[in-house]
Amino acid sequence: MIDRVLLANAHRSRHRIVNAYSTDDLLAILTQAAALWADATYETRRRTAEALYSVVPLAPVMLDHGLDLIFQAVTDETMRNLTDRQTLGMPSPGALRSGHADGSEAFVGPNIIYHSLAGNVPGLSIPAVVCGVLARSVTIVRDSRRQPLLTGAFVDTIADIDPLVAAMILPVRPDVSADDARAALAEQDCTVELHGSDAVVAELSDAFSGIPTVQHGSRISAVIADGNAQPGDWAQRIAHDIAMYEGLGCLTPHTVFVEDRGDIDAWSSALAEGLSAYERSWPRRRQAVALEADRRAFLERAEVSSLLENASLALGGSDDAWCIVTSAETAPSTGPGMRCITVTSTADREHTVRAIRTMPYPIAGLGLTLDWADDTAAAPSHIDALKAATGATLVCPAGRMQAPPLAWEQDGGRRLGDLLDWRPAPS
């Protein structure tokens, strides 16, 4: 159950924050909390990480690296970029910066934002908490059973800096049911955000019928390798994106498309070296039985296919720690993640786009073998066209796919901007 006393206290805190805290005040609090967590020696982070080692099926070094990626992405600069970009063109965006309230209305988020999170990737709650605080909304976070500790520990850090802001954030137990949450949200101005597989999201969305809901279902990602790019320059970066979070997040590449009929054998060999190096530094951890069964089925299909004339070639790591399938098909079968990748060739960008459209789930991210500054106007001019053609919402240099910017418009929605509107000021 959601504690009604804590919920009532959160509403009182929201009232005071809407009327007394500017956005600059909130940015300073969040920046200080994230900076503490970006330091691996910070005692609260260290204790939380040690507790997570036995819960999260990731190599400890990988988990530590993931925490670095998560909290290094939350800075004063990235949060100001978030508020500026996601209020651009909206009525009175400056009202968010000043925390303006005229006594009857305020430019804020809903009374409550309820998040039901998936457990594939740690730290999904951190952007949610940031946006909830900046929107001045009570933020309820239901973490997955596979990621039960991080949100509460981060809120504890915020409480050390400003107890009033922390009181507005309610981490709740993973066993809180959708019916329990629906009861707590009854007759409230609220928004619900659901993460998970298509099946899980569909089941949960039925429980929140009639409430504005943002859904993040099954997604998939890929890498596009320029035929002229050198595999040795990029394989280690791509291997990072494949191995990170054991290949279970929506930004994990499942296929490398080598354009201009490039040498897919050379790319596969270079990727094999990259994945072998990550197996030494981030030894693969076993996942849930159902996931491992899917992985085993993929490995067996790859082995059988490699024995057939003119069929795919499979490369495998020691003890099947990774698998690369080199396929001549332009629409190859997609693997289960978990360090399984398919490498195929396409004639040109048009063929690549067509192949991406045949993938089993909508595309989330594309990694390119091009370098440019993160999240700036320096991105190549064709990026917007590539997003429009494929539906991808993140296009970035390969090697950076698992560290999306805070302002990433996941699935086409704006994490912060879509929450904001003129609403009655709390009374």
C-alpha positions, 0 to 999 in steps of 0.5 A, a space after each residue: 500500500 502507498 502510505 497515506 500519511 507520507 502522501 499527505 505530507 508530500 502534498 504539503 511539501 509540494 504546496 510550499 515548494 510551488 510558492 517558495 522555490 524557484 527553479 534555480 533553487 531546485 536545480 541547485 539541490 539536484 545538482 548537489 545530490 547528483 554530484 555526491 553520487 557521481 563520486 564513487 567514494 561517496 559513502 551512501 553510494 558505496 553502501 548502496 552499490 555493495 547491497 546491489 551487487 547481490 541483487 542486480 545481475 551485473 558485474 560489480 565493475 559494470 554496475 559502478 560504471 553504470 552509476 557513473 553514467 547515470 549521475 554524471 548526466 545530471 548536472 546544472 548544465 544538462 538540467 538547464 538544457 532540459 528546462 530550456 529545450 523542453 519548454 521552448 515554444 510553450 506558453 510562458 516558459 519563463 514561468 518555470 524558471 522563476 517558479 511563478 505563481 500568481 496566487 491562482 495558477 502556477 506553471 507546473 506539473 500535475 499534483 502526482 506523477 506515478 512511475 512504474 519502472 522496469 528492472 532491466 537498467 538501474 537508475 531509470 528513476 533518476 531522470 523521473 525524480 529530476 523531472 518530478 522535482 522540476 515540475 513541482 509534482 509529488 513523484 511516486 516511484 515504484 521500482 522493479 523487484 530487480 532494482 529495489 534500492 537506488 531510488 530510496 538511497 538517492 532520495 535520502 541524499 536529497 533529504 540531507 540537502 533539503 528535507 522539503 524537496 525529498 518529502 515530495 518524492 515517495 519511493 514505494 515497495 515493488 509489491 505495490 499493486 496497480 490497484 493500490 496505486 489507482 486507489 491512491 491516485 483517485 480524484 487526483 490531477 495525475 499522470 502515470 508513466 509505465 515501463 516494461 515489455 509490451 505485455 506488462 505495459 498493456 496489463 498495467 494500462 488497463 488498471 489506470 484506464 481514464 488517467 493520462 498515461 505515458 507508455 514505454 513498451 518494448 523497443 530495440 536499437 541498432 548500429 549503422 556502420 559506414 562502409 568506409 569506417 575502420 572496424 578497429 576504430 569502432 569495435 570496442 565502442 560498439 562492444 561497450 553498447 552491446 555488453 552494458 547492462 547485459 544487453 537488456 535495455 532498450 538502447 542495446 544494439 541488436 544488429 550492426 548494419 554495415 553499409 555500402 556492402 562493407 566487409 562484415 567478416 572484418 567487423 565481426 572479427 573486430 567485435 569478437 575482440 571487443 566483446 572478449 575484452 569486456 568479458 574479461 573486465 565485465 564477466 557476464 552474469 546469468 539472468 532469469 531462467 526465461 531470459 537464459 532459455 531465449 538466449 540458449 535457443 538463439 545460440 542453438 539456431 545460430 550454430 545450426 545455421 552456421 553449418 548450412 551452406 551459404 548460411 550465417 557464420 557464428 562466432 562465440 566466446 568462451 563458455 558462450 559468453 558472447 555470440 556474433 552471427 554474421 548474416 548475408 540477409 538484409 533483414 536478419 533475425 534479431 537476438 535476445 540481447 545478453 551479448 548476442 549480436 547480428 552483423 549484416 551488410 546493406 547496399 546503402 542508407 535506403 536499404 538500411 532504413 528498410 531493414 530497420 523497419 522490419 525489426 520486431 519492435 520499434 527502434 529506440 536508438 541508433 549508434 553511428 560510426 561518426 563522432 560529434 559533440 553530445 546533444 549539440 547543434 554539431 550533430 550531422 545535418 542528416 540526423 533529423 532525416 534519419 530519425 524521421 525515416 526510422 522512428 529512432 529518438 536517440 541517434 548518437 555516436 556508437 559507444 554512447 548509446 547507453 548514456 542518453 542525455 537527460 533531455 532525450 525525448 524517449 519514444 517521442 515524448 518530452 520527459 519534462 515539457 509534456 508534464 507542464 501546464 498552467 494549473 491551479 496553485 496548491 491551496 
